[in-house]
Amino acid sequence: MEKLDRRLSVAPMMERTDRHCRVFLRLISTHALLYSEMITSAAILHGDRARLLDFDAREHPVALQLGGCDPGDLAVCAGIAGDWGYDEVNLNVGCPSDRVRSGRFGASLMAEPSLVAACIEAMTAATALPVTVKCRTGIDQREGFDNLLQFIDTVSGAGCATFIIHARIAVLGGLSPKQNREIPPLQHALVERLKRARPDLEILLNGGLRCLDAVTRALEWAQGVMIGREAYQNPYFLAAIEAELFNQTAPDRHAVIDAYVEYAAAALSGGVTLHHLSRHVLGLFQGRPGARAFRRHISQNAHLEGAGVEVIADAAAMTAAL
């Protein structure tokens, strides 16, 4: 299997990185490894599998992120990911939400490295896909370099060679998921120290990477960067990274909209609502003349009965006229 290029990836984001968002981001970024929203093993095993897992071929390379803590269930889901055509399967060991914590997965698993190792061992035995872990630098009551190193050593010993590390601890009591993305201080230096200590592991940095300088500094020591909310709120940022890393000419924003409108028209005919398609494009013109009018037109019209893709096209035309 060809090794994935992980220099640039877009983080899995709940209620953000669905299949429509990923198609839109692919129109901006040719090389980025795209991640699904976290999908629990229980949902895959007992839910509408096609609705949860189907994706458009143009999304490749695309990774499936799983949530769960049962090695057997996760192994079955890893096998399904391979059968479905994904390029990677990733285990979520970083989400700090109450719902995830009560289900004994996400960031709470950082307190149980042996269980995570058992999950990884079962998953790697069930699929030929690369199996990776996305985690934090620690959790409250279990933080600091020694704890992180012990977690990484235990899990890598079970067969995981790639870790995507959100460079903050997760506070599992008292902070919301949004606060957990903002309040715990960034610890880029701690992740860099981990990379120096374990040079054979592939370490990707996530968290606080909102400008090109921060990305290029991180890539002096990390194998890759993962962009989260900035990629959603300001998706054209991916084009700047592509130009820097891959010598890729940035696509014209209006060409991106034209291509996405064509995709959206087909999705509408399949029963997808315009709101679910249009919400992903709102940040495309951030920082450009007409950006506010673009967002306003879509927000005011996409939910109206009978609204079609002309809502997106007309909004883009407002920016072209300026």
N, C-alpha and C positions, 0 to 999 in steps of 0.2 A: 504494500500500500504506500502510495506517495506521501511523503511527510508534509503535513500542513504547515503553511507559512503563517506563523502566529505573531508576526511583528505588529499587526494592527488587528484589533477585534472590537466588536461592539457588545457591551455587556448585556446579559439577560436582564430584562426589566419587566416586572409584573405590570400588566395592563398597558404595556408599551410595545414590546418587540414581538408582536404577532406576525403572521405571515404577510400581511399587507404592509406593515412597517418595514419588514425586511426586504421586500421587493423595492420599496421606495429608496431605502438606504443603498441597495445594490446599484441603483441607477446613479448614485453619487460616487460610490466607492467600488471599484472593480476588485480590489484585493482583500478587503476586510473579511475576517472570519465572523460570521453573524451567529448569534445565539438565540434560541427560542426563549420565551418566558419559561420560568420554572414550571414543570408539570410533575405532579406527584405520581409515584408509582401506582398508588391506588386508583387514581383517575384513569391511567392508561390500562390497567388490568380490568377495571370494571365499568369504564365510561365509554363515550363515543370516540373510539380510537381514531377514526378518519378525521373527525372534526378537530381533535387535539393535535394530530401529528402531520396531516397533509401539508405540503409546501410546494411552491412553484420551483421548477427546475432551475430557473435563473438565480435562485438564492444561493446556490453552491459557491463557496464552501459554507455549510451551515451545521451547527452543533445543536444537539438536544440536551437541555439541562434537566436533570431529574432531581426530585426531592423525595426523600424517604430514608428509612433506617433499617429495613429488613433486607439482609443480603440476598435471600432467595428471590424476593419480589424485584429487587433492583437488577438482579442477573437476568430475569425474564425480560425486563424492560430494556436492558442493554441489548439483548438479542433482537428485540423488536426494532430498536433504533437502527441496527444494522440492516435488517430486512426492509425497513422503510426508506433507506437510502441516505441517512444522515452521514456526516463526515467525522463526527466526534460525539461522544457521550460524556457529559460532565455532571459531577455530583455536587449539589449545593450544600456547602458547609459554611454558609455566610449570612443567610437571611435571618434577621433578628426579630421578625414579627411575632406577636403573641400566638397567632394561629399555628405558625411553623414550630414555635417552641413547644406548644402543648402537644404537638404530634411527634415530638422527639426527633426532629430533624432540623436542617438549617444550621445556624450558628451554634445552637446548643450542642451539636455533635462535636465541637472542638473540645468539650470536656470528656469525650469518649473516643480517643484516638484508636483504641483497639477495635471498637465497633466499626469505625470508618474504614480501618484496614480490612476488616472482614468483608465489608461491602465492596471495596475495591477489588479484593481478590476474587470474589464471586463474579463481579461484572467483567473483569478482564478474561476470566475463563469462559464467559458466555458470548463474547463478541471479538471480532478481529479489529474493531474500531479502536482508536486511541481512547483511553479512559482518563479523564482529568478531574481535578478538584478545584473548586473555587471556594476560598475561605477568607477569614479575617486574620489579623495579626494575633488575635486572642479574644477572650471574652472576660467580663468582669469576674474577678477572683481567680482568673487563670490567664495572666498576661505576662509580657516580658519575653526577652529573647530565648531564655532557656525553655520556657513552655512551648513557644512556637517551634523551636528546633526539635523538641521531643515529639511534637505532633507530626511534623514533616517527616522525621526519620521513621516513625512508626508506619505512616501511610505509604511513604515511598518504598518501604521494605515489602509492602504487599503488591507492588507492581505499578504504582503511579509515578510517572516521571515528569509530569507537567502540573504546576500549581499556579493558579491565578490568584493573587493575593490582594484583596482590598486592604489598603494600608491604614486601617483603623481597627481598634477593637470594637466589638459589638457589646453594648450594654444591655443585658437581657432583662433588667428590671428598671422601669422608670422612664425609658426613652422610647419614642415611637420609631417606626422604620425611617421616617423622614429625618428625625433628629439624629438617628444613628448614622445617617449619611453626612451629617454636618457638624455635630457637636464633638464627638471624640476626635482628638487631634490626629492629623496625618502623621504617619510613621514611615515615610519613604526610606529613611536611613536604616531602619530596622530591617526592611525587606532587602535592601542592598547588602546589609551585613549577612543575612541568610544566604544570599546568592554567593557571596564570597566563601561562606562556610561550606556550601554544598554546590560547587561549580558544575557538577555533572547533571544537576537537575535543571529543567527548563522552568524559569521563573518569569512570570508576566506580572506587571504592576498595574493595579487599578486604584482609582481614587484621586481626586483633585487635579486631574490632568486636563486643564481647560485652555491651554495655549500651546502653540507649537514649540516654544522654548522648553516647556516642561516635558513635552514628549521626547524631544531630542536629547535632553539631559538624562531622562530615564533609560533611553536606549543605549546609553554609553555602558550600561552594566546589565540591564534586563534584556531577555530575548524578545520581549514584546510588551506592548501597552494595550490595555483594555479601556475604552472610553465608554462612560455610562451616560449620565443625564445630559452632558454637554452634546453628545451625539444626537440626542432626541430634541433638545431645545434649540440647538444650533447645528443642524445636520451638515451644513456645508463645511464645517470644520473638518470633516472627514476628507473633503477634497484637498484641503491644504496639507493634511498629513500625507495623503497619497502622492501629491506633487513632490514632497520632501523625500519620502522613503522609496518611491517606485518610479520617480521621474514621469509621473502620469499627468497628462494635461487635464486640468479641471474641466468638468462638463459645464456647459452653460446652464444656468438655473432654469431658464425657460425651456430648454431642451429636456431637462429632467421632468418638468411639469407636463410637457407634451407627451412624453413616454408614459408617465404615470397616469395621465388622463385616459390613455388608450387601455392600460391595464385596468383602471377603475371601471371603465365602461363595461368590460367583460365581467368583472366581479359583481357589478350592479345587476347585470342580467342573470347572475346566478343567485341572487337573493341577498347579497350583502348590502347593508344600508350605507348611504353616502357619508353619514357621520363617522362610521367606523373606518372609512377609507380616507376621508379628508383630514381628520384630526392629526394624522402623522406628518402632514406637510406644513403645518402652521409656522414652523421655525425656519423654513428654507431661506427666506429673504431677510433674516435677522441682520440688523446693522445696515441694511440697504434702503434707499429711498422707496417709500411706498410699503414698507414692511407692515406697518400698523394697519393700513387700509386692506392689505392682503389678508391679514388675520381676521380683521373685523368682518369683511365680506363673507368669508367662509363660516365664521362663527355664527353670523346672523342668518345665514341662508341654508346651510347644509342640512339642518334638521327639519326643514319645511317639507310638507307632504309634496311628493312629486319632484323634489329637487334632483337634478342630474349632474353629470360631470361638468356641465357648463359653469357651475358654481366655482369650481376650481380654476377652470380656464379663464373665466371673467376676472377672478381675483388676480391671477398672474398678469393679465393684460393691464391691470391698473399700475403695476410696477413697471411694465415696459413703456408706459406712456410718460414716465417721469425721467 
